Amino acid sequence: MLNKIEKSLLAVYFGICGFFRDLMNDEKGISGTVVAVLLILVAVLAVLLIWGFLSGWIKETWETLIKGNAEKIKLN
């Protein structure tokens, strides 16, 4: 029984090692992964850049609206 368990564990281990070895040697798999990571990075940076530019404008617009309408809104 233990012999079968050991053989199956070794088969799983070598199967996983072989999969990752093949993945590392396969240029298509690596380049696709790299492209996906770079696209995610570019998207995050674009959102942060746009938010950086718009946050000041949104703050100024909000303050203008609140100051201009403070008497109408009756803020404490």
PyMOL commands that set and color helices and strands:
alter all, ss='L'
color gray80, all
select helices_A, chain A and resi 2-25+27-68+70-73
alter helices_A, ss='H'
color red, helices_A
deselect
rebuild
show_as cartoon
